[in-house]
Amino acid sequence: MTDQVPALLGRSAAAAALDADITAAARSDAKVLITGESGVGKEVAARLIHERSARRQQPMVALNCAGVPDTLLESELFGHVRGSFTGAYRDKPGIFEAANGGTVFLDEVGEMSLRMQATLLRFLESGELQRVGADRPVGRLNLRVICATNRELMQRIASGEFREDLYYRLNVVSLLVPPLRDRPEDLPEFIDHFLRHFAARHRLPTPQLSRDARAHLLSYRWPGNIRELKNVIERVVVRAHQGEVTVADLPPEVARQPILLQPAPPASVAEPRQALADALARELFATLTEGRATFWQAVYDPFMSRDLTRDTVRRLVALGLEHAAGHETGIVQLFQIGRNEQKRFFTFLRKHDCQVGPSPRTGQGGGRPPTKGSAAQVA
């Protein structure tokens, strides 16, 4: 992400922990290594560290190391003198000189060649900057270095693709930005923020999300993280029909999510995580009862691959029992589970603690499935 934001978005525990880590990192000039998947907002975290630090009045200069060919990267970082290579018609300072007194952010540092890693390490150890083609250093610089990568650097060290000594030089303060799928309760805030942001940028009225469109956005896994979410929201803002975003405005990969057919509890009433679990459960309920997929395809496989939470499955089972008046035979019929699959179904619920209500024999949750005629409540 390149857009600056005044504060870190999100109210989840993961967002709060990240905010605390940023504040702690801003208290010193120690080098910071920010890790996380592509698109999670590592540059935003770096800019917040700079903005909260004593260097906030000085420049912050960012460079994506993966976007510069290795033959030019050294010149971009350290600058060059006239005549040092073909096309060097004048002296040119690099980003280290441009950021003197402030902060340099090196994104995708894991993509550097071994030669450039050695050059960077030498600069970090001495603090002396020497332009490409110069006979001697121009002097010592006073700046802070923050790096980021979506690579597993320890794996690259093991394969000989990254220098171990450089890793420990950079990794003084370690900061992990979690993926968006690990903080689903933050999704509503991100969605609403980007709706307003892109409506203002394109001079359009802020569109409203239809109930179904919002359900799709909340249930999608966002493999591209915040960057993907931003792109999708910008697209739907400019495509919104009469100020409303419908499922037809969503990209195919998002629109393929099951459509929410029953109302979910308002966000003002339910906690965000509970609201999301309820919305997903209602979508799954519609999918199963309409025969668009089997329980094993729509619920079992995603749950075992950790794409569905236990709360969602419990809520789905509770919905089934509500419609079946608490009868276990009713729920298997609703979910269109064959007679030879019923034992497997109830074993799955018991094994993974996805049952709701007390066991008729033990009086405690997590026991045997409810017998015919027993009532069940959401755990």
C-alpha positions in Angstrom: 0.0 0.0 0.0 1.3 3.4 -0.8 -1.6 5.6 0.6 -0.7 7.1 3.9 -3.3 6.8 6.7 -3.4 8.8 9.9 -3.8 5.8 12.1 -3.8 2.0 11.9 -7.3 0.7 10.9 -9.0 -2.0 12.8 -10.0 -2.7 16.4 -9.2 -6.4 16.6 -6.7 -7.8 19.1 -4.3 -8.4 16.2 -4.6 -4.7 15.1 -4.1 -3.5 18.7 -1.0 -5.7 19.1 0.4 -4.3 15.8 -0.3 -0.8 16.9 1.6 -1.4 20.2 4.6 -2.9 18.3 4.7 0.2 16.0 4.6 2.6 19.0 7.4 0.6 20.7 9.5 0.6 17.5 9.1 4.3 17.2 10.7 5.0 20.5 14.2 4.2 19.3 16.4 4.4 16.2 17.0 0.7 16.1 16.6 -1.0 12.7 13.3 -2.7 12.0 12.5 -5.7 9.9 8.8 -5.9 9.0 7.5 -9.2 7.7 4.1 -10.3 6.4 2.4 -11.5 3.2 2.2 -9.4 0.2 -0.4 -6.6 0.4 -0.9 -6.6 4.2 0.3 -3.0 4.6 4.0 -3.3 5.5 4.7 0.2 4.1 1.9 1.7 6.1 3.5 0.2 9.3 6.8 1.6 8.3 5.4 5.1 7.7 3.6 5.0 11.1 6.9 4.1 12.8 8.5 7.2 11.1 5.5 9.5 11.9 5.6 8.5 15.6 9.3 8.8 15.9 11.6 11.7 16.7 12.5 11.9 13.0 9.0 12.7 11.9 10.0 16.2 10.8 12.7 14.7 8.5 12.1 13.0 5.2 11.1 9.4 4.7 12.2 7.8 1.4 10.9 4.4 0.2 12.3 2.1 -2.4 11.0 -1.3 -3.6 14.1 -3.3 -4.1 12.2 -5.8 -6.3 11.3 -3.1 -8.8 14.8 -2.0 -9.6 17.2 -4.1 -11.7 20.3 -5.2 -9.7 22.6 -3.2 -12.1 20.8 0.0 -11.0 20.0 -0.7 -7.4 23.4 0.3 -6.1 23.1 3.7 -7.8 19.6 4.2 -6.5 20.7 3.5 -2.9 24.1 5.2 -2.8 24.1 7.6 -5.8 26.8 7.9 -8.4 29.3 10.3 -9.8 29.5 11.6 -13.3 31.1 9.2 -15.8 30.9 6.2 -13.5 28.9 4.2 -16.1 27.2 4.8 -19.4 24.5 7.4 -19.1 25.9 8.9 -15.9 26.1 12.4 -17.2 26.1 14.1 -13.9 26.5 13.5 -10.2 23.4 12.1 -8.6 22.7 11.5 -4.9 21.0 8.2 -3.8 18.1 7.7 -1.5 20.3 7.3 1.5 21.6 10.9 1.0 18.1 12.2 0.3 16.8 10.7 3.6 19.7 11.9 5.7 18.4 12.8 9.1 15.2 10.8 8.5 14.2 7.3 7.5 14.8 4.9 4.6 12.3 2.2 3.9 13.6 -0.7 1.8 10.7 -2.9 0.7 11.2 -6.5 -0.5 14.8 -6.5 0.8 14.7 -10.3 0.4 14.9 -9.8 -3.4 18.4 -8.3 -3.3 21.3 -10.1 -4.9 24.1 -11.4 -2.7 26.4 -8.8 -4.1 24.0 -6.0 -3.1 23.4 -7.6 0.3 27.2 -7.4 0.9 27.2 -3.7 -0.2 24.3 -2.9 2.1 25.8 -4.7 5.0 29.1 -2.7 4.6 27.1 0.5 4.7 25.1 -0.5 7.7 28.2 -1.4 9.7 30.2 1.7 8.9 27.6 4.3 8.2 29.9 5.7 5.5 28.4 6.4 2.1 30.4 6.1 -1.1 28.8 6.9 -4.4 29.2 4.5 -7.3 32.4 5.5 -9.1 33.7 7.7 -6.3 37.2 7.4 -5.0 36.3 7.9 -1.3 33.3 8.1 0.9 31.3 11.4 1.1 30.9 11.0 4.9 28.7 9.4 7.5 25.0 9.7 7.3 22.5 9.9 10.2 19.4 7.9 9.2 17.2 5.1 10.3 16.7 2.0 8.1 13.5 0.0 8.1 13.2 -3.0 5.8 10.3 -5.3 4.8 9.9 -8.6 3.1 7.2 -11.2 2.3 9.9 -13.9 2.1 10.8 -16.4 4.8 14.4 -15.1 5.2 15.5 -18.0 7.3 14.6 -20.4 4.5 16.6 -18.2 2.1 19.5 -18.2 4.5 19.4 -22.0 4.5 19.4 -22.1 0.7 22.3 -19.7 0.5 20.2 -16.9 -1.0 20.4 -14.4 1.9 23.2 -13.5 4.1 22.8 -14.5 7.7 24.9 -11.6 9.0 22.8 -9.1 7.1 19.6 -10.7 8.5 20.8 -10.2 12.1 21.9 -6.7 11.3 18.4 -5.8 10.0 16.4 -7.8 12.5 17.0 -5.7 15.6 13.3 -5.0 16.0 11.0 -7.6 14.4 7.4 -6.7 13.5 4.9 -9.0 11.9 1.8 -7.6 10.0 -0.9 -10.3 10.1 -2.9 -11.2 7.0 -6.4 -9.9 6.6 -8.0 -13.4 7.0 -6.6 -13.5 10.6 -8.5 -10.3 11.5 -12.0 -10.7 10.0 -13.5 -8.4 12.6 -11.6 -5.6 11.0 -13.1 -6.1 7.6 -16.2 -3.9 8.1 -14.0 -0.9 9.1 -11.7 -1.4 6.1 -14.6 -1.7 3.7 -16.3 1.4 4.9 -13.1 3.4 5.0 -12.2 2.5 1.4 -15.7 3.2 0.2 -15.5 6.7 1.5 -11.9 7.1 0.3 -12.4 6.1 -3.3 -15.8 7.9 -3.5 -14.0 11.1 -2.6 -11.1 10.4 -4.9 -13.4 9.9 -7.9 -15.8 12.7 -6.9 -18.7 10.2 -6.6 -21.3 9.8 -3.8 -20.3 7.1 -1.3 -22.2 4.0 -2.4 -24.2 1.8 -0.1 -23.5 -2.0 -0.1 -26.5 -4.2 -0.6 -26.9 -6.9 2.1 -25.8 -9.6 -0.3 -22.7 -7.7 -1.6 -21.6 -7.0 2.0 -22.0 -10.7 2.9 -19.8 -11.7 -0.1 -17.1 -9.2 0.9 -17.1 -10.4 4.5 -16.9 -14.1 3.6 -14.2 -13.8 0.9 -10.7 -14.9 2.1 -8.8 -12.0 0.5 -5.6 -13.8 -0.5 -4.2 -10.5 -1.8 -4.9 -8.9 1.6 -5.6 -5.2 2.0 -4.1 -4.4 -1.4 -6.7 -6.7 -3.1 -9.5 -5.3 -0.9 -8.6 -1.7 -2.0 -8.6 -2.6 -5.6 -12.0 -4.4 -5.4 -13.6 -1.5 -3.5 -12.3 1.1 -5.9 -13.7 -1.0 -8.8 -17.1 -1.3 -7.2 -17.2 2.4 -6.3 -16.9 3.4 -10.0 -19.3 0.7 -11.1 -22.0 1.2 -8.4 -25.5 1.5 -10.0 -27.5 4.4 -8.7 -25.3 4.6 -5.6 -25.7 0.9 -4.5 -23.1 -1.8 -4.8 -24.7 -5.1 -5.8 -23.3 -8.6 -6.2 -23.2 -7.9 -10.0 -20.6 -5.2 -9.3 -18.2 -7.6 -7.5 -15.4 -9.5 -9.2 -16.2 -13.1 -10.1 -13.9 -14.6 -7.5 -15.8 -12.6 -4.8 -19.3 -13.0 -6.3 -18.9 -16.8 -6.3 -19.5 -16.8 -2.5 -22.9 -18.1 -1.5 -25.6 -15.4 -1.5 -27.0 -14.4 1.9 -30.7 -15.2 1.8 -31.6 -14.5 5.4 -31.0 -11.3 7.4 -27.9 -11.3 9.6 -28.0 -9.5 13.0 -27.0 -5.8 12.8 -23.4 -5.0 13.4 -24.5 -2.7 16.2 -26.1 -5.6 18.0 -23.6 -8.4 17.5 -19.9 -8.4 17.9 -18.1 -8.3 14.5 -16.8 -11.8 14.8 -20.1 -13.2 15.8 -21.9 -11.2 13.1 -19.5 -12.7 10.5 -19.9 -16.2 11.8 -23.7 -15.8 11.7 -23.6 -14.4 8.1 -21.5 -17.2 6.9 -23.6 -19.8 8.7 -26.8 -18.5 7.1 -25.2 -18.6 3.6 -24.1 -22.1 4.2 -27.5 -23.1 5.4 -29.0 -21.8 2.2 -26.4 -23.6 0.2 -27.1 -26.9 1.9 -30.9 -26.7 2.0 -31.1 -25.8 -1.6 -28.8 -28.7 -2.6 -26.2 -26.5 -4.2 -23.4 -28.4 -2.4 -23.1 -31.3 0.0 -22.2 -30.8 3.7 -18.8 -32.3 3.0 -18.0 -30.0 0.1 -19.4 -26.8 1.7 -18.6 -27.3 5.4 -16.3 -30.2 6.1 -13.5 -29.5 3.6 -13.3 -25.8 4.3 -13.3 -26.5 8.1 -10.5 -29.0 7.8 -8.5 -26.6 5.8 -9.2 -23.9 8.4 -11.2 -21.7 6.1 -14.2 -22.0 8.4 -14.2 -21.5 12.1 -15.8 -23.6 14.8 -18.2 -20.7 15.7 -19.5 -20.7 12.1 -20.1 -24.5 12.1 -21.8 -24.3 15.5 -24.1 -21.5 14.3 -24.9 -23.6 11.2 -25.9 -26.5 13.3 -28.0 -24.3 15.6 -29.8 -22.9 12.5 -30.5 -26.5 11.4 -31.8 -27.5 14.8 -34.0 -24.4 15.0 -35.6 -25.3 11.6 -35.9 -28.9 12.6 -37.5 -28.2 16.0 -34.4 -29.8 17.7 -34.8 -33.2 16.0 -31.6 -34.8 14.8 -33.4 -36.5 12.0 -34.7 -33.2 10.8 -31.3 -31.6 10.6 -29.8 -34.4 8.5 -32.8 -34.2 6.2 -32.4 -30.4 5.9 -28.7 -30.8 5.1 -29.5 -33.6 2.7 -27.1 -36.0 4.5 -27.6 -39.6 3.4 -28.5 -42.4 5.8 -25.0 -44.0 5.5 -23.4 -40.6 6.2 -25.3 -39.7 9.4 -22.8 -41.4 11.8 -19.9 -39.7 10.1 -21.8 -36.3 10.4 -22.4 -36.6 14.2 -18.9 -38.0 14.8 -17.5 -34.9 13.0 -19.5 -32.6 15.2 -18.5 -34.4 18.4 -14.9 -34.7 17.5 -14.4 -31.1 16.7 -16.6 -29.7 19.4 -19.1 -28.2 16.9 -22.3 -29.4 18.7 -24.6 -27.0 20.4 -26.6 -27.5 23.6 -26.1 -30.1 26.3 -25.7 -33.7 25.7 -28.9 -35.6 26.6 -26.8 -38.1 28.6 -24.1 -36.0 30.2 -25.8 -32.6 30.4 -22.6 -31.0 29.0 -21.6 -29.7 25.7 -19.4 -31.7 23.4 -21.1 -35.0 24.2 -23.3 -37.2 22.0 -25.5 -35.6 19.4 -29.0 -34.5 20.6 -31.5 -37.3 20.4 -34.8 -37.0 18.7 -37.0 -34.4 20.3 -34.3 -32.7 22.4 -33.9 -29.0 22.3 -30.6 -27.2 21.4 -29.3 -23.7 22.0 -26.3 -21.9 20.7 -23.3 -22.6 22.9 
